[in-house]
């Protein structure tokens, strides 16, 4: 089975009003927590320790699984997100880690997983994470990360008794994507396109990229030497087909028909959910969402938590037909 990268992108977030059940649960957790959380010592058996490849140095570090996950959750999701969203991220990150170990096939040599967010999951040490937070927020932030990993200790997401490939991303633009539309191959039954309300409240929901006609031409020529375009033609740029989730499936640019996923990469767009317009010498791409769109949307998880959903409900919304299982 092919293993695809998560492309989990560190996300920029907006300050949102915290309300309802999720706010109360978070406050109760923090108020009842001691200065240092007593981490649950769960027996993960053969998965008790993982070998983490540090992509920048090539060094391999051995860490207890849940200690590693503290670094993943604190790197992947803003600590000011709702506690239930952080809990969901911890569960998803543990699941992705176990899947990566089971289906490793020597991808990282002697290591189980790497800390490159463009390949596996982002990771940051506690020391570095604390140094990047404002001093007044550090202790409460780290306490929330510990609660997330503790709350989900020993749990993974399964489908028909097998650990799932738990992809996640920053913002779905309101609807997640089926993996076949991103990477090809066969769809996973648990990775269906689902809708999530409230993602438009976050700064990653919409963005724009404006290129001159010459810039667009040069960017495509870097990959396709046979590319040509006549901007005098009214249909020189035309979206031909959308996926079921509303992302661009095929777009005609000059003499080429390209996938929306490839255009996203070539032009540095945040997602393949875009519209395009030509205004004089400029070409504007109006983009919705951030990331590949497959699996759990992190801002979608936070939005659901604000509306009162717990982490189990969040996970079962984004992954169809799954169970949350004790390892």
C-alpha positions in Angstrom: 0.0 0.0 0.0 1.3 3.4 -0.8 2.0 5.8 2.0 1.4 9.5 1.4 2.7 12.5 3.2 0.3 14.4 5.4 1.4 17.9 4.4 0.2 19.1 7.8 0.9 22.8 7.6 1.5 24.9 10.7 -1.6 27.1 10.9 -2.2 30.8 11.4 -5.2 31.4 13.6 -7.7 34.0 14.5 -8.9 34.8 17.9 -12.4 33.4 18.3 -14.9 33.8 21.1 -15.0 30.6 23.2 -18.5 29.5 24.1 -20.7 26.6 25.2 -19.7 23.2 26.5 -16.2 23.2 25.0 -15.3 26.3 26.9 -16.6 24.9 30.2 -14.8 21.6 29.7 -11.5 23.3 28.9 -11.7 25.6 31.9 -12.6 22.8 34.3 -9.6 20.7 33.0 -7.2 23.6 33.5 -8.6 24.6 36.9 -8.4 21.1 38.2 -5.0 20.4 36.9 -2.0 20.4 39.2 1.1 22.4 38.3 2.5 19.4 36.6 0.2 16.9 34.9 0.9 13.3 36.0 1.2 11.6 32.6 -0.5 8.2 32.3 2.0 5.4 32.0 0.2 3.3 29.3 1.8 0.1 28.2 2.0 0.3 24.4 4.0 -2.9 24.2 6.0 -3.0 21.0 5.1 0.7 20.3 6.2 2.0 23.7 9.2 3.7 22.2 9.5 5.3 18.8 12.5 6.2 16.7 12.2 9.8 15.5 14.4 11.0 12.6 15.3 14.7 12.9 15.2 15.8 9.2 17.6 18.7 9.6 20.4 16.8 11.3 19.8 13.2 10.2 20.0 12.1 13.8 17.6 9.5 15.3 16.2 10.0 18.7 14.3 7.4 20.8 11.3 8.7 22.7 8.4 7.2 24.6 5.4 7.4 22.3 3.3 9.8 24.3 6.3 12.0 25.0 6.8 12.2 21.2 3.1 13.1 20.8 3.5 16.1 23.2 5.9 17.5 20.7 3.6 16.7 17.7 0.5 18.2 19.1 2.3 21.4 20.3 3.8 21.8 16.8 0.7 20.9 14.8 -2.1 22.8 16.5 -2.2 26.2 18.3 -2.5 25.7 22.0 -5.3 28.4 22.2 -7.6 26.0 20.2 -10.3 24.3 22.2 -9.3 21.5 24.5 -11.5 19.0 22.6 -9.9 20.0 19.4 -6.4 19.4 20.9 -7.6 16.0 22.2 -8.7 15.1 18.7 -5.3 16.2 17.3 -3.6 14.0 19.9 -5.7 11.0 19.0 -5.2 11.6 15.2 -1.4 12.1 15.7 -1.1 8.8 17.7 -3.1 7.0 15.0 -0.9 8.4 12.2 2.2 7.4 14.1 1.1 3.8 14.7 0.0 3.5 11.0 3.4 4.8 9.9 5.2 2.3 12.1 3.1 -0.6 10.9 3.4 0.4 7.2 7.0 1.8 7.4 8.7 -0.4 4.8 12.0 1.3 5.5 10.8 4.7 4.4 13.1 6.4 7.0 15.8 3.7 7.3 16.2 2.7 11.0 13.7 5.4 12.1 9.9 5.0 12.5 8.9 8.5 11.5 10.4 11.9 10.8 9.8 15.4 12.1 9.3 17.0 8.6 5.7 18.3 8.4 5.9 18.0 4.6 6.5 14.2 4.9 5.2 13.0 8.3 4.2 15.1 11.3 5.7 18.3 12.6 7.5 17.9 16.0 9.1 20.3 18.4 10.9 19.8 21.7 9.2 21.1 24.9 12.1 23.5 25.4 11.8 25.1 22.0 8.0 25.1 22.1 8.0 26.9 25.5 10.6 29.5 24.2 8.3 30.4 21.3 5.2 31.0 23.5 4.7 34.2 25.4 5.9 33.7 29.0 2.5 34.4 30.5 0.9 31.6 28.4 3.5 28.9 28.6 2.4 26.9 31.6 -1.3 26.9 30.6 -0.5 26.1 27.0 1.7 23.1 27.9 -0.9 21.9 30.4 -3.5 21.8 27.6 -1.1 19.7 25.4 -0.5 17.3 28.3 -4.3 17.0 28.9 -4.8 16.2 25.2 -2.3 13.4 25.2 -3.4 12.1 28.6 -7.1 12.1 27.8 -6.5 9.9 24.7 -3.7 7.8 26.1 -3.8 4.2 24.7 -6.4 5.0 22.1 -6.2 4.9 18.3 -8.6 5.2 15.4 -9.5 2.0 13.6 -11.6 0.9 10.6 -12.7 -2.8 10.5 -10.2 -3.4 13.3 -7.2 -1.9 11.5 -5.4 1.3 12.3 -6.3 4.0 9.8 -4.1 6.4 7.8 -5.2 9.5 9.7 -4.5 12.4 7.4 -5.1 15.9 8.6 -4.8 19.4 7.3 -5.3 23.1 8.3 -8.6 24.2 6.8 -10.9 22.4 4.4 -12.7 25.5 3.1 -15.9 24.0 4.4 -15.7 20.5 2.7 -13.0 17.9 2.9 -11.5 16.0 -0.1 -11.4 12.4 -1.1 -7.8 11.2 -1.3 -8.2 9.8 -4.9 -8.5 13.4 -6.1 -5.2 14.3 -4.5 -2.9 11.3 -4.9 -4.8 9.0 -7.2 -5.1 5.3 -6.5 -8.0 3.9 -4.6 -10.1 5.8 -2.1 -10.0 4.8 1.5 -13.6 4.1 2.8 -13.0 6.1 6.0 -11.7 9.2 4.1 -14.9 10.5 2.6 -15.8 14.1 1.7 -17.6 15.7 4.6 -18.8 19.3 5.3 -17.9 21.4 8.3 -19.5 24.6 9.4 -17.5 27.6 10.9 -14.2 27.3 9.0 -14.8 30.7 7.4 -14.1 32.3 10.8 -10.4 31.5 10.5 -7.7 33.3 8.5 -6.7 30.2 6.6 -10.1 30.0 5.0 -9.4 32.4 2.2 -6.3 33.8 0.4 -5.2 35.3 -2.9 -2.3 34.8 -5.2 -1.7 37.4 -7.9 0.8 36.8 -10.6 1.7 38.7 -13.7 1.1 36.9 -17.0 4.9 36.6 -17.4 5.3 35.2 -13.9 2.6 32.6 -14.5 4.2 31.6 -17.8 7.7 31.2 -16.2 6.4 29.2 -13.3 4.7 26.7 -15.5 7.7 26.5 -17.9 9.9 25.4 -15.0 8.0 22.1 -15.0 6.6 21.9 -18.6 9.1 23.0 -21.2 6.5 22.6 -24.0 4.1 25.1 -22.4 2.7 28.0 -24.4 -0.2 30.4 -23.9 -1.9 33.1 -26.0 -3.4 35.6 -23.6 -5.4 37.2 -26.4 -7.6 34.0 -26.4 -10.7 34.4 -24.1 -10.4 30.7 -23.1 -6.6 30.7 -22.5 -7.3 29.8 -18.8 -10.4 27.8 -18.1 -11.4 25.4 -15.3 -12.7 22.3 -17.0 -13.8 20.1 -14.1 -14.3 20.2 -10.4 -14.2 17.4 -7.8 -17.2 16.5 -5.8 -15.9 18.7 -3.0 -15.7 21.8 -5.3 -11.9 21.7 -5.8 -10.4 22.1 -9.2 -9.9 18.7 -10.8 -8.7 19.8 -14.3 -7.8 23.3 -15.6 -6.7 24.3 -19.1 -3.9 26.8 -19.1 -2.6 27.6 -22.6 -1.9 24.4 -24.4 -1.9 22.2 -21.2 -4.6 20.5 -19.2 -3.3 20.3 -15.6 -4.7 18.9 -12.4 -5.8 21.4 -9.7 -3.3 19.7 -7.3 -0.4 20.3 -9.7 -1.4 23.9 -10.2 -1.6 24.4 -6.5 2.0 23.2 -6.2 3.4 25.0 -9.2 1.9 28.4 -8.2 2.2 28.1 -4.4 -1.6 28.2 -3.7 -2.8 27.1 -0.3 -5.3 24.6 -1.7 -6.7 23.3 -5.0 -10.0 24.9 -4.2 -9.6 28.1 -6.3 -11.2 30.4 -8.9 -9.1 32.3 -11.4 -9.6 35.7 -13.1 -7.6 37.8 -15.5 -7.4 41.6 -14.9 -5.2 43.4 -17.3 -1.7 42.1 -16.9 -2.5 40.3 -13.7 -4.0 36.8 -13.0 -5.7 36.4 -9.7 -6.3 33.1 -7.9 -8.9 33.3 -5.2 -8.4 30.3 -2.9 -10.5 28.6 -0.2 -8.9 26.4 2.5 -5.4 25.5 3.4 -3.8 22.1 2.7 -4.7 18.9 0.8 -8.1 18.8 2.4 -8.0 15.0 3.2 -9.1 13.8 6.7 -9.4 16.0 9.7 -9.5 19.8 9.3 -7.8 21.3 12.3 -9.8 24.5 12.2 -12.9 22.4 11.5 -12.1 20.5 14.7 -11.8 23.7 16.6 -15.1 25.0 15.2 -16.9 21.8 16.2 -15.4 22.0 19.7 -16.7 25.5 20.0 -20.2 24.2 19.2 -19.9 21.6 22.0 -18.6 18.5 20.2 -16.1 16.3 22.1 -13.0 14.8 20.5 -14.7 11.5 19.8 -17.5 13.2 17.9 -15.0 15.3 16.0 -12.9 12.3 15.0 -16.0 10.3 13.8 -17.2 13.3 11.8 -14.0 13.5 9.8 -13.3 9.8 9.5 -16.3 7.9 8.2 -17.3 4.6 9.9 -14.4 4.4 12.3 -14.1 3.3 15.9 -11.9 4.6 18.7 -10.1 1.6 20.1 -7.8 0.8 23.0 -4.4 -0.5 21.9 
